[in-house]
Amino acid sequence: MEKALNRQVENSVTSFDPIHFLQTVVSIDSCDPPGGELEIALLVHEQLLELGIESELDEFLPGRANVLGRIRGSGEKAAFVLSSHMDTVPVGTVPWKRPPFSGAIEGDRLYGRGATDMKSALASMIAAAGSLSKKAHLLKGDVILAFTAGESANLLGARRFIEQGLQKEIGAFLCGEPSDLDVIIVEKAALWLRATATGRLGHVSGHAGINAIDLIQEFLGRLAAMRLDCPPHPLLDGPTIRVGRIEGGSAVNLTPDNCIVDFDIRLPPAVDHLLIVEQVQGIAPENVAINILDFKPAVESLPEDDFVKLCTEVCSRHRAEPTKVKGVSYYSDGTVLLEGLSVPFAIIGPGELGLSGQPDESVSIDNVQKAVEIYEDLAMAWLS
């Protein structure tokens, strides 16, 4: 497959139904791992072209693809970026009441994995772009649609965009992660660590050896009791530590000589993560080593920023109710794409906080439709 397609279909702007499109993409399994976003990326790419929008599809790994759409403005201002990812978290083992890839509509809600996080924002952004493409002559800067693969775990797609130089174009960044159409202006940093215990092999009928699982159990007890010294943040709860994976042992009758545990620490902005690593290393028993798996920096705007005020005003107008300004514990593609930049940032998404990764995940159809109007109005206002 050609890895980079870049063309524009002229005089072919068609109507676009974001709800029907959302049903279609929810019906496609793009759980990460393994991802496999290519099928969705192809649909998104072709849909943008049908709407008369420049689109580039980049299959940067087998089955993993980004889509970069562009509506060209006059170039007087830096680009306004709409960010969404095409992968989802896994379905899990808890039974669903509805098939997880059904896209079923009941009442005002559409159900399926990714409905909230965040294929609903993907559909809304495409719909908004279709309308914006008809008003391109009014835009003083480009509108860029940055749709990624692999956000849920390792931000593969966002890192690929950095390799291609997207960072240099960002003038304002609006992400569609779940917010229930409130305005999120701060997300926590994510520090992923691995503790590796090294024991000595033994057997139940002879020398007992040193049990690596016991060493990890001792470490986890200390980790649960540890208190991280972080300053309070007005929009965030405190730091958290969550164990996500444990692996150890080779046979039931052998003393395990190796055990690993991977865990996630979420931190507010302005905390030196290396100091946190040192604190964790300080509680590790002998023969337990601590290593960094990944670090995703926090992203933050201030409530008084002009972009935040604009987002709040536009959301309140379309919702006919006051809009809240919030912080969240999750991370977005912004943690990579905005690292080292000082540009306007906010998260506004039709999905609801707390539904990501849950059985019977769903989204409000009304929110999806309102998000279309919000994204369009924000782009027009910022690039006017």
C-alpha positions, 0 to 999 in steps of 0.5 A, a space after each residue: 500500500 502506498 504509505 503517503 497519499 496526498 491529494 484533494 478531490 475538487 467539486 466533490 463535497 458531499 453531505 456527511 452524517 457524523 452519527 452514521 459514520 460513528 456507528 461505522 467506525 465503532 463497529 471496527 475493532 481497533 483495540 490497542 493492543 494490537 491496534 490495527 487502525 488502518 481500516 478506520 484510517 482508510 475510511 477517514 482518509 477517503 471521507 475527507 477527500 470526498 468532503 474536498 479536504 486534503 488528506 494524507 494517509 501514512 501507514 507507518 507500521 503494518 496495520 498502524 496508520 495516521 491521517 493528516 487532513 488540512 484545510 488551507 487558510 491564508 497563512 496569516 496565522 499558525 495552524 489550528 489543530 484538531 486532535 483525535 485518535 482512532 484506537 481504543 482500549 481493549 474490550 476486557 473480560 467483563 460481559 457487555 449487555 450489548 456487543 462491544 462493536 455493535 454501534 447500537 443506538 438506544 434512545 439518545 445514546 450510541 453504544 460500543 467500544 470507542 463511542 466515548 473514547 474517542 471515535 465520537 470526537 473523530 466523527 464530530 471533527 470530520 463533520 466540522 471540517 466538512 463545513 469549514 472547508 466551504 469557508 476556507 477563504 475566511 480562515 487566516 490559518 490552516 485547520 489541521 486534522 491530526 488523527 492518530 494510531 496508538 494513542 492509548 498506550 505508547 502514543 505511536 501516532 503522535 510520535 510519528 507526527 513529530 518525526 514528520 515536523 507537525 509540531 512546528 506548525 501548531 498554533 493552537 491545539 484542541 483535543 477531543 478526548 472525553 470531557 462531556 463538552 466541558 473545557 479541560 485545561 490540565 492533564 496529569 503526567 504519566 510515569 510508567 515504572 517497572 520493578 524487577 526482582 531477581 531471586 535464585 531458582 529453587 525446588 520444593 524438594 531441595 534448596 528453597 532458593 530466593 523467591 522473587 515473587 516474595 520480594 515483589 510482594 514486599 515491595 508492593 506493600 511498601 509502594 502502597 504505603 508510600 506517600 508522594 510529596 507533590 504540591 496540590 493543584 486546584 483542578 486535580 486530585 492528588 498523585 496516584 499509584 496503580 499496579 497494572 501488570 505482574 509476571 513471574 515464575 515458570 512452574 508451580 514447583 520451582 522457586 521463581 528467580 524473576 518477577 516483574 511488576 509494571 505500575 503507573 504513577 500520575 503526577 500534577 504539573 511541575 513535578 520532577 519525575 526523576 525525584 519520584 523515581 528516586 523516591 520509589 528506588 528508596 523503598 525497593 528491597 535488596 535485589 529489586 531494581 526500578 526502571 523507567 518504561 515511559 514518561 508522558 509530561 503533563 500539559 496545562 493551560 491557565 484559566 485566564 488564557 484567551 483560548 480557554 476563555 473562548 472555548 468556555 464561551 463557545 461551549 456555554 453558548 451551544 450547551 445553554 448552560 455554564 461550562 466547567 473548567 476541569 483537570 483530568 488524570 488521563 493523558 492525550 496526544 498533547 503530551 507528546 505533540 505539545 512538549 516544549 511548546 507554549 501554545 494554546 491548549 484545551 480538551 473538549 470532547 463529546 464523550 463523558 468522563 469516567 466511561 473510557 474503558 468501561 463495559 457498555 461504553 456509550 456517548 450522547 448523540 446530542 453531545 456528538 452533534 453539539 461538538 460539531 458546532 463547537 469545533 467549527 465555531 472555535 476554528 472560525 473564531 480563532 482563525 478570524 
